[in-house]
């Protein structure tokens, strides 16, 4: 089941793009897109581990 998510606020977008100067800042090896993707995957993995380990989590 897919749940509709709220879009990021304009203020958050402004903060994320504050240092944007060139396309590499978004799409490059250390760009914003790669950083956001990494953060989302790590958060999802943490949630999966928490659900899997349940009360035995430290």
Order of alpha helices (4+ residues) and beta strands (2+ residues): alpha-alpha-alpha
